Structures are given as C-alpha cells and as structure tokens.
Amino acid sequence: MKTKHETDVAQARRHAAGLARDKSDLQQTIDTMKKDTQRQIDTLQETLQLKIEEAKKKEEEVRRKEGEAGKREEGVRKCAQEAQERELEARQEKAALEVDMICARLFILLQAPESFKKLVSLQESQAQEMMDLLQKVRLASMVPHPFI
C-alpha cells in the first residue's frame, strides 16, 4: 500500500508538473497574443493618425485654393467693373465730341448767309430731320462733358 501510495503521489506530481507546464505554455501564448494585439492596435492607431493628418492637410489645401479662387473672382469682378467704367467714360467722351462737332458745324452754317438761308428755307421732311438732329444735339448736350 505504501508503494501504491508513493506511485499515486509520484503520478499526481507528474500530472501536476504537466499541468504547470501547460499553464506556463498557455500563459506564454496569451502574453504573445497580447503583445501581437497591442502591436496591431498601435499600428492601426498610427495609420489612423497619418490618415487624419493627411485629411487635415487636404482640407487646408482646399480652403487655401478656395480662398485663392475667391480672390481671383473678386479681381475679375473689379477688372470687369473698371472696364465697364472705362467704356462708359469713352462713350461719354465720344458723345461730347460729337456734340462739339455738330455745334461747330451749325455755327459755321449759321455764319455764312447763303447756308443760313438754306437752313431757314428747309421744307417739311428736311425741316423735320433738322429738328430731330437739333433735338439729339440738345439731349447729347445733357451728357456731362468730360473736359468741363
């Protein structure tokens, strides 16, 4: 019986030693898995951080480009407005010159007696045309003269 007891105790010790080895192996496997998982999590976090930084850079670039586009658009609007103003000034100058030219021609016509007689003796449609012309001169003279 003593021998059987010693055999049973020895067998229990071997079994306990086997369980301890299994426990150690399983603990080592768990530690390795934890390290691998932590390494993967760190890699994913680094990748996520890089993607966030890239997205921020792209957003800044888009905002910068939008700002530049807005400035260019504003510049184009200013140029168009200035061009319209210059065109209006040119038209006003042209109208003023035309009024001056018509007035000068009328003055010359009225100075010569034979031209004055022709102007006074105009009949119907010619008289109406002259009245229309004088009306246009009067309206054009209302445009501010650029040299005055």
Secondary structure in CASP SS format (residue, H / E / C, confidence):
PFRMAT SS
TARGET T0000
AUTHOR 0000-0000-0000
METHOD secondary structure of the structure
MODEL  1
M C 1.00
K H 1.00
T H 1.00
K H 1.00
H H 1.00
E H 1.00
T H 1.00
D H 1.00
V H 1.00
A H 1.00
Q H 1.00
A H 1.00
R H 1.00
R H 1.00
H H 1.00
A H 1.00
A H 1.00
G H 1.00
L H 1.00
A H 1.00
R H 1.00
D H 1.00
K H 1.00
S H 1.00
D H 1.00
L H 1.00
Q H 1.00
Q H 1.00
T H 1.00
I H 1.00
D H 1.00
T H 1.00
M H 1.00
K H 1.00
K H 1.00
D H 1.00
T H 1.00
Q H 1.00
R H 1.00
Q H 1.00
I H 1.00
D H 1.00
T H 1.00
L H 1.00
Q H 1.00
E H 1.00
T H 1.00
L H 1.00
Q H 1.00
L H 1.00
K H 1.00
I H 1.00
E H 1.00
E H 1.00
A H 1.00
K H 1.00
K H 1.00
K H 1.00
E H 1.00
E H 1.00
E H 1.00
V H 1.00
R H 1.00
R H 1.00
K H 1.00
E H 1.00
G H 1.00
E H 1.00
A H 1.00
G H 1.00
K H 1.00
R H 1.00
E H 1.00
E H 1.00
G H 1.00
V H 1.00
R H 1.00
K H 1.00
C H 1.00
A H 1.00
Q H 1.00
E H 1.00
A H 1.00
Q H 1.00
E H 1.00
R H 1.00
E H 1.00
L H 1.00
E H 1.00
A H 1.00
R H 1.00
Q H 1.00
E H 1.00
K H 1.00
A H 1.00
A H 1.00
L H 1.00
E H 1.00
V H 1.00
D H 1.00
M H 1.00
I H 1.00
C H 1.00
A H 1.00
R H 1.00
L H 1.00
F H 1.00
I H 1.00
L H 1.00
L H 1.00
Q H 1.00
A C 1.00
P H 1.00
E H 1.00
S H 1.00
F H 1.00
K H 1.00
K H 1.00
L H 1.00
V H 1.00
S C 1.00
L C 1.00
Q C 1.00
E H 1.00
S H 1.00
Q H 1.00
A H 1.00
Q H 1.00
E H 1.00
M H 1.00
M H 1.00
D H 1.00
L H 1.00
L H 1.00
Q H 1.00
K H 1.00
V H 1.00
R H 1.00
L H 1.00
A H 1.00
S H 1.00
M C 1.00
V C 1.00
P C 1.00
H C 1.00
P C 1.00
F C 1.00
I C 1.00
END
